[in-house]
């Protein structure tokens, strides 16, 4: 069962929009967003089944959590927008 929590709003994109990262359609690309509650949301490729068995021994994932993959370029271009604290 999915975890219930208040739905925050998207405050801003973190990093460059997809079209500046080479997306031809700007419709289905990895993306990062800062939320009104201070957390971050990630749009990426769902890879839980493939990566779950390969997590380090000290890593854990709740049933309602998913492993999502974003491109290296997406995260590197977001670095300048991620707060230090």
C-alpha positions in Angstrom: 0.0 0.0 0.0 1.5 3.4 -0.9 2.6 5.7 1.9 0.1 8.4 2.6 1.4 12.0 3.0 0.3 15.5 2.3 0.9 16.5 -1.3 3.4 19.4 -1.5 3.6 21.6 -4.5 6.5 21.9 -6.9 8.5 25.0 -6.1 11.1 24.9 -8.9 13.0 22.7 -11.3 16.5 21.7 -10.2 18.9 22.0 -13.1 18.2 22.5 -16.8 14.9 21.7 -18.5 14.9 18.6 -20.8 15.1 20.7 -24.0 18.5 22.2 -22.8 19.8 18.7 -22.2 19.1 17.6 -25.8 15.5 16.3 -25.6 13.8 16.5 -28.9 10.3 16.5 -27.5 10.8 17.8 -23.9 8.0 15.4 -22.9 9.5 12.3 -21.3 12.9 13.0 -19.8 14.5 12.7 -16.4 13.9 15.7 -14.2 14.4 16.9 -10.6 12.1 19.3 -8.6 12.3 21.0 -5.3 9.0 20.7 -3.3 7.3 23.2 -1.0 8.1 20.9 2.0 11.8 21.0 1.3 12.0 17.5 -0.2 12.8 16.7 -3.8 10.9 14.8 -6.5 12.5 12.8 -9.3 11.2 11.7 -12.6 13.2 8.8 -13.9 13.1 5.3 -15.2 11.7 2.8 -12.8 14.3 0.2 -12.1 13.4 -1.4 -8.7 13.2 -5.0 -9.9 16.5 -4.7 -11.7 18.5 -2.9 -9.1 17.0 -4.0 -5.8 19.0 -7.3 -5.6 22.2 -5.3 -6.1 21.8 -2.7 -3.3 24.6 -2.7 -0.7 24.0 -4.7 2.4 23.4 -1.5 4.5 20.7 -0.2 2.1 17.0 -0.8 2.5 13.9 0.0 0.6 10.4 0.0 2.0 7.6 -1.6 0.0 6.2 1.8 -1.0 9.6 3.0 -2.2 11.0 2.6 -5.8 14.4 2.9 -7.3 14.5 5.4 -10.0 17.3 6.0 -12.5 18.2 9.4 -13.9 21.0 10.2 -16.3 24.3 11.4 -15.1 23.9 14.6 -17.1 20.6 15.4 -15.4 22.2 15.2 -11.9 25.4 17.1 -12.9 23.4 19.9 -14.5 21.3 20.1 -11.3 24.3 20.3 -9.0 24.5 24.1 -9.1 20.8 24.4 -8.0 21.0 21.9 -5.1 21.3 23.8 -1.8 24.3 23.1 0.5 22.0 23.0 3.6 
